[in-house]
Each structure stands twice: as C-alpha cells, then as structure tokens.
Amino acid sequence: MQNVLLYILGILIIVVGLALSIGLHELGHLIPAKRFGVRVSQYMIGFGPTLFSRRRGETQYGLKAIPLGGYISMEGMYPPARKGGKARTATTGVFDTLVQDAGSPQPGDPVEVDDRRAFFRLPVYKRVIIMLGGPVMNLLIAIVLFAVLLCGFGVAQASTTVGSVSQCVLAASSGRQACEAGDSPSPGQAAGIKPGDRLVSIDGTTITSWDQATALIRKSPGSTLTVVVERDGAPVTLAATPLLTERYVTDANGVIVKEAGKSVTQEVGFLGIGPATEVVQQPLTAVLPAVGANIANVVHLILNLPQRMVDIVNAAFGPGQRDPNGPISVVGVGRIAGEITSLNSIPVLERASALIGLVASLNVALFVFNLIPLMPLDGGHVAGALIEGIRRGFAKLFHRRDPGPLDITKIIPLTLAVTVILGAMSLLLIYADIVKPITIQ
C-alpha cells in the first residue's frame, strides 16, 4: 500500500511541476505583453472546464481542469482580415485553434479591440520579445533546476575506488554472462585486488580518475603492471597482468556503438575490476554545459523524429524494443516518476534528485519544442513577425508602399495540419507508454 501511495505521489509531483512550468511559461508571455501595453484579457493554466478564476484589473486569471497546457489571450493578436475590418484576438496556447472555452472569443473572431493596444500594432522586436518570453522562461527554469541538481545534490560518478571484481573473464559476445566452474579467474582477482581498494598508482603513474586507470589497463594486454592500492589506510603493492579480451566500444555517453545494427567490439586489456560511484557536487560552471548538452539531445531527437516514431510504432505494435533515450509522453514521464518515488532501495535524496532532473528535462523539451518555427507554436509567431519585418524593410529600402502587417492566419490549414500531427504523435506515444513503457527497474 505504501508503494502505491509513493507511486501516486511521484505522478502528482510531475503533474504539479509541469503545471508550474506551463504557468511560468505563460507568465513569460504575460509580463512583456503588459509591459508593452497590450490588453491581456485572460491568463489560464490548463484547458477544458474552468475550475477557478478571478479577475484582477482587465485580466481574468484562472485554472482549468486539465493542467497540460495554458495560454494568455491578447487582443489584436492578428490584424484585420480585410481592409477596414477589426483586429482579431487569439491566445498563445499551442492548440488555440481547437481548444477554447465555449464562451470565449475564438481565434480569428472579430472582437472590440482598442487599436492602440493591439498586439499586431507593436514593433516587430516587441512582438518577438513577447513570444520568446515563454520559451526563455522554460530555459531559465531548467538552468535553476540543473544548478540545484548539480551544485546542491551532486552527480554520481566513478571514483578511483574499486567497487567490484569479476570472478572470471567473459568476452562481450559470449553467449553467457555468468561464471561457471572451471573458468579461469579474472586478472584482477588473481592479482588480489579487492572491492574497497583505492587505486593509488599504476606502473608509477598516479591515478586521479577511473577513466585514466582504464586507459592504462586497456593498452597493456600481456604486460605485468605494478598496481598500488590503499587498503584499510595502508598502501599495498600488487602485480596484475591485463588479459587481451573482447569489449564493446562505447561513445562519450557510455552508449554501445553500433554499425549496421550490430554492436561494435574491440580487443583490449582487461583486469575485470569496476569502479564504485560517489556523489560529487559540481561547480556552477558545470550548469550551462549540462543544459546545453540536454538541449542538443532534444534537438537531435526532433531532427530524427520521423525515424523515432517508426521505431515507436514497431515497439508498440510489434516485437521491437523501446529506446530508453527516445521520445516519451507525459504519461510515460509520470510513470517513471512513480517508479522513482516507490523505489525503497535508494535514498530519499537520490529520488528527489531524479524527480528534479525529470522536471528540468521537461523544461528543456518545452524550450526547444516551442522554438520550432511552425504555427501554432511560439516559434511560428516569431517567424511570422520576422518575415513581416523583412517585408517592410525591403519595401522601405526600395521606396515601395508599406505592405502592412502580415496575416499569419492565412496559414491556418498548415496550423491545423501541424496540430493534427502533434495530436497523433501524442496519442501514439501515450499508447506505447501504456503497452510497452520505458521503465527504470
């Protein structure tokens, strides 16, 4: 029963974290919009039926039933559809063309707007600032959370202390992964290396990191190495001879490299020892590189999204396996959060750290996703404003008539197509996260 409650708590933490992230995202739009004098009639978190709302000044603030979205409604967001017509209001919500309250103005509907306070009347740079305010807010949230994660909690990394010693040596491509009677002991065990030993030096080279020790061992097959370890506070000198064996080739992130669908192997020196991990707090200088690496991963995922979705289909409807680094829905994130909180085998601080990491990664995904230059995303509005600015710039340069504001509602069919595609992908991911979820256990 306790595990069930912890599982539900993990899901609730992610839901609240996501709702707060969305709320701050919309606040990133709201603050500059009001600063620049645009009349904002609504600030809403979620969609569907309104659970709570209160009007303060000219803006109605509220919370809706499904906390998976949000929007602010800016008057005059779109210019008049025809000369002499009225400006049209709209929201910043991703699905603003499909999801609105029945009593609210629909995007593109004419409303009474003070033309002097219309969004479309603002200079291009002010409109860009307003629309970038949301994604930038998600980026700032991610930076703060990664700072808490790296500098406060710290990161588990390999130490120079031996955490495990293999009983025998098995090639990477071996059909079995367990030692059997008659197998020769691993070189590390034969040399007398024990878990808890701290590597001091190898052949006279002082060891400062596990990667350094691994590099020395791998390039020395058949050569006897003098290994000095610290055991129970005293130095112990051992002789170890790495064995030439087959190991998988991994990239900088520790992922096995594959070519033509097969894992790549190489023959290297091997002692059969593994590192113990330790949690080390990182300096502030590590935060931005970590956020940058996370952004790069999301960008890479989006650029390869068609193939990723094919893999999802194969996994959901066939024998294929889910890629743990592939796309995942909110349902999948909630499921992972539930598993993390219900893991009694790891300390509470580690579980809290993992949940903070999930919310931080969600904000990075929101930042990158919303910058895609397609309507109805924020990036689509930014692209429209920039195109308008370029058109007007060329007109002024060549002494032509001002072409006027760009009506991006003319690409509504494309907007609807993008919305349908996003909806279909979301449903597919949710289905895959139910029938073949990514798990951490």
C-alpha positions in Angstrom: 0.0 0.0 0.0 2.9 2.4 0.9 4.5 1.8 -2.5 1.2 2.5 -4.3 0.9 5.8 -2.4 4.5 6.7 -3.2 3.9 5.9 -6.9 0.9 8.2 -6.9 2.9 10.9 -5.1 5.6 10.7 -7.9 2.9 11.2 -10.6 1.4 14.2 -8.6 4.9 15.8 -8.3 5.4 15.7 -12.1 1.8 17.0 -12.7 2.4 19.9 -10.3 5.9 20.5 -11.7 4.5 20.5 -15.3 1.6 22.8 -14.4 4.0 25.3 -12.7 6.4 25.2 -15.7 3.5 25.9 -18.0 2.2 28.7 -15.7 5.7 30.3 -15.7 5.9 29.9 -19.5 2.7 31.9 -19.9 4.0 34.4 -17.4 6.9 34.8 -19.7 4.4 36.0 -22.3 2.2 38.0 -19.9 4.9 40.2 -18.3 6.3 41.7 -21.5 2.8 41.9 -23.1 1.6 44.1 -20.2 4.8 46.0 -20.2 4.3 46.9 -23.8 0.7 47.9 -23.2 -1.1 45.0 -24.9 -4.5 44.3 -23.4 -4.5 40.8 -22.0 -8.0 39.6 -21.2 -7.1 36.0 -19.9 -4.3 34.2 -18.2 -5.2 30.5 -18.0 -3.4 27.4 -16.8 -4.7 24.1 -18.4 -7.6 23.7 -20.7 -11.1 22.3 -20.5 -13.7 23.5 -17.9 -12.5 26.3 -15.7 -12.1 25.3 -12.0 -11.2 28.6 -10.6 -10.9 32.2 -11.9 -10.6 35.7 -10.6 -10.5 39.0 -12.4 -7.8 41.5 -11.4 -7.9 44.7 -13.4 -8.6 43.9 -17.0 -7.2 40.3 -16.9 -9.0 37.1 -15.8 -6.7 34.7 -14.1 -7.8 31.0 -13.8 -7.1 27.3 -13.5 -8.6 24.7 -15.8 -9.4 21.0 -15.3 -6.6 19.5 -17.4 -3.2 21.1 -16.4 -1.4 20.1 -19.7 -1.4 23.5 -21.4 -2.0 27.1 -20.9 -2.4 30.4 -22.6 -2.8 34.2 -22.4 -5.4 35.9 -24.6 -4.0 39.0 -26.2 -6.3 41.4 -28.0 -5.5 42.3 -31.6 -3.0 39.4 -31.9 -4.0 39.1 -35.6 -4.5 42.1 -37.9 -7.9 42.7 -39.6 -8.7 40.0 -42.2 -9.7 42.8 -44.7 -9.0 46.5 -45.0 -11.2 48.4 -42.7 -12.1 45.4 -40.6 -11.5 44.8 -37.0 -8.4 43.2 -35.4 -8.8 39.6 -34.1 -8.0 38.2 -30.7 -6.2 34.9 -30.1 -4.3 33.0 -27.4 -0.7 31.8 -27.1 -1.9 28.2 -26.4 -0.4 25.5 -28.7 -3.9 24.3 -29.5 -5.5 27.7 -29.6 -7.3 27.0 -32.9 -9.0 23.9 -31.4 -9.3 24.3 -27.6 -11.1 27.4 -26.2 -13.9 27.9 -23.8 -17.3 28.0 -25.4 -17.9 31.5 -24.2 -14.5 32.8 -25.1 -13.7 34.6 -28.3 -12.3 32.1 -30.8 -9.0 32.7 -32.5 -9.7 34.8 -35.6 -13.1 36.0 -34.4 -13.6 39.8 -34.6 -13.7 41.5 -31.2 -13.9 45.0 -29.9 -10.2 46.0 -29.6 -8.5 49.2 -28.7 -6.4 49.5 -31.8 -3.8 51.4 -29.9 -3.2 48.4 -27.6 -3.4 45.7 -30.3 -0.6 43.2 -30.4 -0.2 43.4 -34.1 0.5 47.1 -33.8 3.6 46.6 -31.8 7.0 46.9 -33.5 8.4 43.6 -34.6 11.1 43.4 -31.9 8.4 43.8 -29.2 6.3 41.0 -30.6 9.4 38.8 -30.8 10.2 39.5 -27.2 6.6 38.7 -26.1 6.6 35.4 -28.0 10.1 34.4 -26.9 9.3 35.2 -23.3 7.6 31.8 -22.7 10.4 29.5 -24.1 13.0 31.7 -22.4 11.2 31.2 -19.1 11.4 27.4 -19.5 15.1 27.8 -20.2 15.6 29.8 -17.0 13.7 27.2 -15.0 15.9 24.4 -16.5 19.0 26.4 -15.6 17.9 26.9 -12.0 16.9 23.2 -11.6 20.1 22.0 -13.1 22.0 24.3 -10.7 20.1 22.7 -7.8 20.7 19.2 -9.2 24.4 19.6 -9.9 25.6 22.0 -7.2 23.2 21.1 -4.5 22.6 17.3 -4.8 25.7 16.5 -6.8 26.3 13.9 -9.5 27.1 10.2 -9.1 30.4 9.5 -10.9 33.0 6.8 -11.0 35.6 7.1 -8.2 39.1 5.7 -8.0 37.8 3.1 -5.5 37.2 -0.5 -6.7 33.6 -1.3 -6.4 33.6 -4.8 -8.0 36.0 -7.5 -9.1 34.9 -10.0 -11.7 35.2 -13.7 -10.9 36.2 -14.7 -14.4 36.6 -13.2 -17.9 33.8 -13.5 -20.5 34.0 -12.0 -24.0 31.5 -9.3 -24.8 29.9 -11.5 -27.4 29.8 -14.5 -25.1 26.5 -16.4 -25.0 26.6 -16.5 -21.2 27.1 -13.8 -18.7 27.7 -15.8 -15.5 30.9 -17.6 -14.5 30.9 -21.4 -14.3 33.2 -23.9 -12.5 36.4 -24.3 -14.4 36.6 -20.7 -15.7 39.9 -19.0 -15.2 39.8 -16.2 -12.6 40.0 -12.7 -13.8 43.4 -10.9 -13.8 42.1 -8.5 -11.1 41.1 -11.4 -8.8 44.3 -13.3 -9.5 46.3 -10.2 -8.6 44.5 -9.9 -5.2 42.6 -6.7 -5.9 39.5 -6.4 -3.6 36.4 -4.2 -3.5 37.1 -1.2 -1.4 40.7 -0.8 -2.6 41.5 2.7 -3.8 43.8 2.9 -6.8 46.9 5.0 -6.0 49.1 4.4 -9.0 49.6 2.0 -11.9 53.2 1.5 -13.1 54.3 4.7 -11.4 51.5 6.8 -12.8 49.4 8.5 -10.1 45.7 7.7 -10.6 43.3 10.6 -10.4 40.3 9.2 -12.3 38.9 5.8 -13.2 39.0 6.7 -16.9 42.8 7.2 -16.6 43.2 3.8 -14.9 41.0 2.2 -17.6 43.1 3.7 -20.4 46.3 2.4 -18.9 44.9 -1.1 -18.4 43.4 -1.3 -21.9 46.7 -0.5 -23.7 48.7 -3.0 -21.6 47.5 -6.5 -22.5 50.0 -9.2 -21.6 52.2 -6.7 -19.6 52.6 -7.1 -15.9 51.6 -3.8 -14.2 52.6 -2.7 -10.7 49.4 -1.6 -9.1 49.5 0.3 -5.8 46.2 0.4 -3.8 45.2 1.8 -0.5 43.6 -0.8 1.7 42.5 -0.1 5.3 44.6 3.1 5.2 47.8 1.4 4.2 49.4 1.1 0.7 49.5 -2.4 -0.8 51.6 -3.2 -3.9 50.2 -5.8 -6.3 51.2 -7.2 -9.7 48.4 -7.5 -12.3 48.6 -8.7 -15.9 45.7 -7.5 -18.1 44.3 -10.2 -20.4 43.5 -9.4 -24.0 39.8 -9.8 -24.4 36.8 -8.6 -26.4 34.9 -5.5 -25.1 32.2 -3.3 -26.5 33.1 0.1 -28.0 31.2 2.9 -26.3 30.7 6.6 -27.1 31.3 9.6 -24.7 28.0 8.9 -23.0 28.7 5.2 -22.4 26.3 4.0 -25.1 27.4 1.0 -27.1 28.4 2.0 -30.7 26.5 0.1 -33.4 27.3 -0.3 -37.1 24.8 -1.9 -39.5 22.7 -2.8 -36.5 25.4 -4.7 -34.7 27.4 -3.7 -31.6 31.0 -2.9 -32.3 33.7 -4.7 -30.3 37.4 -4.4 -29.9 40.2 -6.3 -28.2 41.7 -4.5 -25.3 43.5 -5.2 -22.0 41.1 -6.2 -19.2 41.6 -6.8 -15.4 37.9 -7.3 -14.5 37.6 -4.5 -12.0 34.8 -1.9 -11.8 34.5 1.4 -10.0 32.5 2.4 -7.0 30.4 5.5 -7.5 30.4 8.6 -5.4 28.2 11.7 -5.4 30.3 14.8 -6.1 28.9 18.4 -6.1 29.7 20.2 -9.3 30.8 23.9 -9.7 28.4 26.5 -11.1 30.5 26.4 -14.3 29.1 22.9 -15.0 25.5 24.1 -15.2 25.3 25.7 -18.6 27.3 22.9 -20.3 24.8 20.4 -18.8 21.8 22.4 -20.0 23.5 22.8 -23.4 24.1 19.1 -23.7 20.4 18.5 -22.8 19.3 20.9 -25.4 21.5 19.2 -28.0 19.9 15.9 -27.2 16.4 17.2 -27.6 17.3 18.9 -30.9 18.8 15.7 -32.2 15.7 13.8 -31.2 13.4 16.3 -33.0 15.6 16.2 -36.2 15.3 12.4 -36.2 11.7 12.3 -35.1 10.3 10.5 -38.2 12.6 7.6 -37.7 12.0 7.7 -33.9 8.2 7.5 -34.5 8.7 4.5 -36.8 10.7 2.8 -34.0 7.8 3.6 -31.6 5.3 2.0 -34.0 7.5 -1.1 -34.3 7.8 -1.3 -30.5 4.1 -0.6 -29.7 2.6 -2.9 -32.4 5.4 -5.4 -32.9 8.3 -7.2 -31.2 10.6 -4.1 -31.3 12.0 -2.7 -28.1 11.7 0.9 -26.8 14.7 3.1 -27.0 15.2 4.4 -23.4 16.6 7.6 -24.9 13.7 8.0 -27.4 10.6 10.2 -27.2 8.2 9.7 -24.3 4.8 11.1 -23.5 3.6 12.9 -20.3 2.1 9.5 -19.3 5.5 7.9 -19.6 7.2 10.6 -17.6 4.5 10.3 -14.9 5.1 6.5 -14.8 8.8 6.9 -14.4 8.3 9.4 -11.7 6.0 7.0 -9.9 8.7 4.2 -10.2 11.3 6.5 -8.8 9.4 7.6 -5.7 8.4 4.0 -4.9 12.0 2.6 -5.1 12.7 2.0 -1.4 16.1 0.6 -2.4 17.6 4.1 -3.0 17.9 7.0 -0.5 15.2 9.7 -0.5 17.7 12.4 -1.6 18.5 10.4 -4.7 14.8 10.0 -5.5 14.3 13.8 -5.1 17.3 14.4 -7.3 15.9 12.2 -10.0 12.5 14.0 -9.9 14.2 17.4 -10.2 16.1 16.1 -13.1 12.8 15.0 -14.8 11.2 18.4 -14.4 14.4 20.1 -15.6 14.4 17.9 -18.7 10.7 18.7 -19.3 11.5 22.4 -19.3 14.3 21.9 -21.8 11.9 20.0 -24.0 9.3 22.8 -23.7 12.0 25.4 -24.6 13.2 23.6 -27.7 9.8 22.4 -28.9 8.2 25.9 -28.7 11.0 27.4 -30.8 10.1 25.2 -33.8 9.1 27.9 -36.5 5.7 26.4 -37.2 2.3 27.6 -36.2 0.7 27.4 -33.6 4.0 27.2 -31.7 5.7 30.3 -30.3 8.4 29.9 -32.9 5.8 30.2 -35.6 4.6 33.6 -34.3 8.3 34.7 -34.1 8.9 33.6 -37.6 5.8 35.5 -38.8 6.9 38.7 -37.1 10.4 38.4 -38.6 9.0 37.8 -42.1 6.8 40.9 -41.7 9.8 42.9 -40.6 11.8 41.8 -43.6 9.0 42.6 -46.0 8.6 46.1 -44.6 12.3 46.6 -44.6 12.6 45.7 -48.2 9.6 47.9 -49.1 11.3 50.9 -47.3 14.6 50.2 -48.9 13.2 50.2 -52.4 10.7 53.0 -51.7 7.7 50.9 -52.2 4.3 51.0 -50.5 4.3 49.5 -46.9 2.8 46.0 -47.3 1.2 46.3 -43.9 1.0 43.6 -41.2 1.4 40.0 -42.1 -1.7 38.0 -41.6 -0.4 34.6 -40.4 -3.9 33.3 -40.0 -3.8 32.6 -43.8 -1.7 29.5 -43.0 -4.5 28.1 -40.7 -4.7 25.0 -42.9 -1.0 24.3 -42.1 -1.6 25.1 -38.5 -4.4 22.6 -38.3 -2.2 20.0 -40.1 0.6 20.5 -37.6 -1.9 20.3 -34.7 -3.3 17.0 -36.1 0.2 15.6 -36.5 1.2 16.6 -33.0 -2.0 15.1 -31.6 -1.5 11.9 -33.5 2.1 11.6 -32.2 1.0 12.3 -28.7 -1.7 9.6 -28.8 0.9 7.1 -30.3 3.4 7.9 -27.5 0.7 7.6 -24.8 -0.3 4.2 -26.3 3.3 3.0 -26.4 3.9 4.2 -22.8 0.9 2.1 -21.7 1.5 -1.2 -23.6 5.4 -1.1 -23.7 6.6 1.5 -21.3 10.2 2.6 -20.6 11.0 1.6 -17.1 13.9 2.1 -14.7 13.6 -1.2 -12.9 
